[in-house]
Amino acid sequence: MLIDPKTFDRFNMILTGVVVPRPIAFVSTRSTDGVVNLAPFSFFNAMAYNPPTVIFSSSRRAPGWQDKRKDTLTNIEETGEYVINVVVDDIAAAMNATAAEYPSDVSEFDIAGLTEAPSEMVKPPRVLESPVNMECRLVQVVNIGEQPHSHGIVIGEILRMHLRDDILYEGPNGLRIDHAALKPTGRLAGNMYCHTDDVYELVRPVYTPQEEQQAAD
Ligand SMILES: Cc1cc2nc3c(=O)[nH]c(=O)nc-3n(C[C@H](O)[C@H](O)[C@H](O)COP(=O)(O)O)c2cc1C
């Protein structure tokens, strides 16, 4: 099958079905009125080490609503601050509970039974139950597409990263993340998720000009 995304009905389900599994950014923000907001975004990844840069993407409009904008994007554009909390298996159900299009004055922390922990560099709180919290400052929002399908790609710099001690171990070359302890949740398409505990190692080959010479001999 060959698909032209411009004419294929519901290409979004195909795209989110093949770019898998995706990590989930659980993004906490605070509105200019002080209302705390929390929502999951699986169009999410790390993009650079220096400055440490992460991106996620939010559609501008809440699906099924004519005019409702997504609170996360509005809050970030208005305040320039947010926290990305990594979703792990222990909080996956709580994360899912926050994903309905609640009114702007509702705090999803309360809905999900999660705990607000103070941040150091930004106003929005961290999710205490998440073992990884990245305090971020907005660098730029890149707009993609036209209404009603437009997205804002949020590019941010990590100012502080909080890591729970039990997900760390001392490797031969310094601190590393213990993924068996972290248990990050993977997003597939629609309502499907995966665990990430079936791991294996592939040692990356190293190219040396000497090997090339020997192969030529
Ligand atoms: C696991 C998961 C991943 C999601 N990923 C995205 C995403 O990448 N981009 C997006 O716009 N919405 C995504 N959503 C939907 C938003 O979380 C949802 O629209 C939410 O209500 C937005 O909240 P807000 O208005 O408080 O920002 C996702 C939902 C779930 C459950």
The ligand as a Gaussian input file, in Angstrom:
#p B3LYP/6-31G(d) Opt

LIG

0 1
 C       -1.015000       9.295000      26.213000
 C       -1.533000      10.550000      25.583000
 C       -0.726000      11.270000      24.739000
 C       -1.176000      12.460000      24.158000
 N       -0.357000      13.136000      23.314000
 C       -0.771000      14.291000      22.777000
 C        0.115000      15.039000      21.918000
 O        1.260000      14.644000      21.676000
 N       -0.343000      16.225000      21.405000
 C       -1.602000      16.691000      21.702000
 O       -1.977000      17.765000      21.231000
 N       -2.457000      15.998000      22.511000
 C       -2.053000      14.837000      23.059000
 N       -2.893000      14.144000      23.893000
 C       -4.200000      14.738000      24.250000
 C       -4.059000      15.778000      25.374000
 O       -3.446000      15.215000      26.516000
 C       -5.443000      16.299000      25.753000
 O       -5.973000      17.019000      24.641000
 C       -5.443000      17.148000      27.002000
 O       -6.760000      17.320000      27.461000
 C       -4.862000      18.542000      26.761000
 O       -4.967000      19.216000      27.981000
 P       -4.826000      20.783000      28.152000
 O       -5.991000      21.446000      27.474000
 O       -4.873000      20.906000      29.641000
 O       -3.513000      21.183000      27.584000
 C       -2.485000      12.933000      24.452000
 C       -3.314000      12.187000      25.301000
 C       -2.841000      11.014000      25.862000
 C       -3.745000      10.219000      26.776000

